[in-house]
């Protein structure tokens, strides 16, 4: 997995060498002031906003995501940190599993899902007793993840799948039912 992430990051870096440097713009694009997110952890290791931007962009590149059959992910937010765990669906003939992804912080607000080769995002949670207080935490986690994916999609948008939309609707996570990542991002935390 580490080799694949490094390879994808190198490929992205090479493709960007003739373009403007992302050393500042990459980090700025992942900083999320409304959510207070200014630190990042990928696969249990701290990572700069710039490196996370490059890595996610490489992973979400259409060729990469198709080659791996999509990705599996877990995400969580604690204080000012976005935690992400990512594995390819398939790598060197082996299938990936969510239970192989470990975040330093996993709790009932951890989001679990993936992005298919067709660029559809499934992002779910396990809690069945959703209260108004819990909805605030779920909204924050959804917004932080949507923000990162949206900024790294390379101009090839990722859409929400029907399962995610249905769960959000049934659990009344957002006031209005989102159809796109932008709908999640635009749901203001000030409404809480």
C-alpha positions as CSV (number, residue, x, y, z in Angstrom):
1,X,0.0,0.0,0.0
2,X,2.8,2.4,0.9
3,X,4.5,1.7,-2.4
4,X,1.3,2.4,-4.3
5,X,0.7,5.7,-2.5
6,X,4.3,6.8,-3.1
7,X,4.1,5.8,-6.8
8,X,0.8,7.7,-7.3
9,X,2.2,10.7,-5.5
10,X,5.4,10.7,-7.7
11,X,3.2,10.4,-10.8
12,X,1.2,13.4,-9.7
13,X,4.3,15.4,-8.9
14,X,5.8,14.7,-12.3
15,X,2.6,15.8,-14.0
16,X,2.6,19.0,-12.0
17,X,6.3,19.8,-12.6
18,X,5.5,22.1,-15.6
19,X,2.7,23.8,-13.7
20,X,2.7,26.3,-10.8
21,X,4.1,24.9,-7.5
22,X,1.4,23.7,-5.1
23,X,3.5,24.2,-2.0
24,X,1.2,27.0,-0.8
25,X,-1.9,26.6,-2.9
26,X,-2.2,22.8,-2.0
27,X,-2.1,23.5,1.7
28,X,-4.4,26.5,1.4
29,X,-6.9,24.4,-0.5
30,X,-7.1,21.8,2.2
31,X,-7.2,24.1,5.2
32,X,-10.8,24.4,6.3
33,X,-11.2,27.4,8.4
34,X,-15.0,27.0,8.9
35,X,-14.4,23.6,10.4
36,X,-11.2,24.6,12.2
37,X,-9.2,21.9,10.2
38,X,-5.5,22.8,9.9
39,X,-3.8,19.4,10.6
40,X,-4.0,16.2,8.7
41,X,-3.1,12.5,9.3
42,X,-3.1,10.0,6.4
43,X,-2.8,6.3,7.2
44,X,-1.8,7.0,10.8
45,X,1.0,9.4,9.8
46,X,1.0,13.2,10.1
47,X,1.1,14.8,6.6
48,X,1.2,18.4,5.4
49,X,-1.7,19.9,3.6
50,X,0.4,20.1,0.5
51,X,1.4,16.4,0.5
52,X,-2.1,15.3,1.3
53,X,-3.4,17.4,-1.6
54,X,-0.9,15.8,-4.0
55,X,-1.5,12.3,-2.7
56,X,-5.3,12.6,-2.8
57,X,-5.2,14.2,-6.3
58,X,-3.0,11.3,-7.5
59,X,-5.3,8.7,-6.0
60,X,-8.4,10.4,-7.4
61,X,-6.9,10.6,-10.9
62,X,-9.2,8.7,-13.2
63,X,-6.5,6.3,-14.4
64,X,-5.3,5.6,-10.8
65,X,-8.8,5.0,-9.4
66,X,-9.8,2.8,-12.3
67,X,-6.5,0.8,-12.0
68,X,-7.2,0.1,-8.3
69,X,-10.9,-0.6,-8.7
70,X,-11.7,2.4,-6.5
71,X,-10.6,3.1,-2.9
72,X,-11.7,2.2,0.6
73,X,-11.6,4.9,3.2
74,X,-12.2,5.8,6.8
75,X,-12.4,9.4,8.0
76,X,-12.7,11.2,11.3
77,X,-12.3,14.6,12.8
78,X,-10.9,15.4,16.2
79,X,-10.3,19.0,17.3
80,X,-8.4,20.6,14.4
81,X,-7.3,17.3,12.7
82,X,-8.8,15.4,9.8
83,X,-7.8,11.7,10.0
84,X,-7.9,9.7,6.7
85,X,-7.2,6.1,6.1
86,X,-7.2,4.9,2.5
87,X,-6.6,1.6,0.8
88,X,-7.1,0.5,-2.8
89,X,-9.9,-1.9,-3.5
90,X,-7.4,-4.1,-5.3
91,X,-3.6,-4.0,-5.3
92,X,-1.4,-6.7,-6.8
93,X,-4.3,-9.1,-7.0
94,X,-5.2,-8.7,-3.3
95,X,-8.5,-7.2,-2.2
96,X,-8.5,-4.4,0.4
97,X,-10.8,-4.5,3.5
98,X,-12.1,-1.7,5.7
99,X,-10.9,-3.6,8.8
100,X,-7.3,-3.2,7.5
101,X,-7.7,0.6,7.8
102,X,-6.8,2.0,11.3
103,X,-7.2,5.6,12.4
104,X,-5.6,6.9,15.5
105,X,-9.0,8.0,16.6
106,X,-12.0,5.7,15.8
107,X,-15.3,6.2,17.4
108,X,-19.0,6.3,16.6
109,X,-18.4,9.4,14.4
110,X,-15.9,7.7,12.2
111,X,-17.1,7.6,8.6
112,X,-16.6,4.5,6.5
113,X,-16.9,4.0,2.8
114,X,-15.1,4.4,-0.5
115,X,-15.0,5.8,-3.9
116,X,-15.8,3.6,-6.9
117,X,-13.9,3.6,-10.2
118,X,-17.0,5.4,-11.5
119,X,-16.2,8.2,-9.0
120,X,-19.2,7.6,-6.7
121,X,-18.7,8.2,-3.0
122,X,-20.2,6.0,-0.4
123,X,-19.7,7.3,3.1
124,X,-21.6,5.8,6.0
125,X,-21.6,5.6,9.8
126,X,-22.6,2.8,12.2
127,X,-24.6,4.7,14.8
128,X,-28.3,3.9,14.9
129,X,-29.2,6.2,17.9
130,X,-28.6,9.6,16.2
131,X,-29.4,12.6,18.4
132,X,-29.2,16.3,17.6
133,X,-25.8,16.5,19.4
134,X,-24.5,13.6,17.3
135,X,-25.8,15.1,14.1
136,X,-23.5,18.1,14.7
137,X,-20.5,15.8,14.9
138,X,-21.5,13.9,11.8
139,X,-22.1,17.1,9.8
140,X,-18.6,18.3,10.8
141,X,-17.0,15.0,9.7
142,X,-19.0,14.9,6.4
143,X,-18.1,18.5,5.6
144,X,-14.4,18.0,6.4
145,X,-14.2,14.9,4.2
146,X,-16.3,16.4,1.4
147,X,-14.0,19.5,1.4
148,X,-10.8,17.5,1.0
149,X,-12.2,15.2,-1.8
150,X,-13.7,18.2,-3.6
151,X,-10.4,20.1,-3.6
152,X,-8.5,17.1,-4.8
153,X,-10.8,15.7,-7.5
154,X,-8.7,17.2,-10.4
155,X,-11.7,18.7,-12.1
156,X,-13.3,15.2,-12.3
157,X,-16.1,15.6,-9.7
158,X,-16.9,12.8,-7.3
159,X,-20.7,12.2,-6.7
160,X,-22.6,10.9,-3.7
161,X,-24.2,7.5,-4.2
162,X,-27.8,6.8,-3.4
163,X,-26.9,4.8,-0.3
164,X,-25.1,7.7,1.3
165,X,-28.0,10.1,0.3
166,X,-30.6,7.7,1.8
167,X,-28.7,7.3,5.1
168,X,-28.2,11.1,5.4
169,X,-31.9,11.6,4.7
170,X,-33.1,8.8,7.1
171,X,-30.8,10.0,10.0
172,X,-31.6,13.7,9.2
173,X,-27.9,14.6,9.3
174,X,-28.4,17.7,7.2
175,X,-31.3,20.1,7.1
176,X,-31.6,19.7,3.3
177,X,-30.8,16.4,1.6
178,X,-27.5,16.7,-0.3
179,X,-27.1,15.5,-3.9
180,X,-23.5,16.6,-4.4
181,X,-20.4,17.2,-2.3
182,X,-20.9,20.9,-2.8
183,X,-24.3,20.6,-0.9
184,X,-22.5,19.1,2.1
185,X,-19.7,21.7,2.0
186,X,-22.2,24.6,1.8
187,X,-24.2,23.4,4.8
188,X,-23.0,26.1,7.2
189,X,-21.7,25.1,10.6
190,X,-23.2,28.4,11.9
191,X,-26.6,26.8,11.7
192,X,-25.8,24.6,14.6
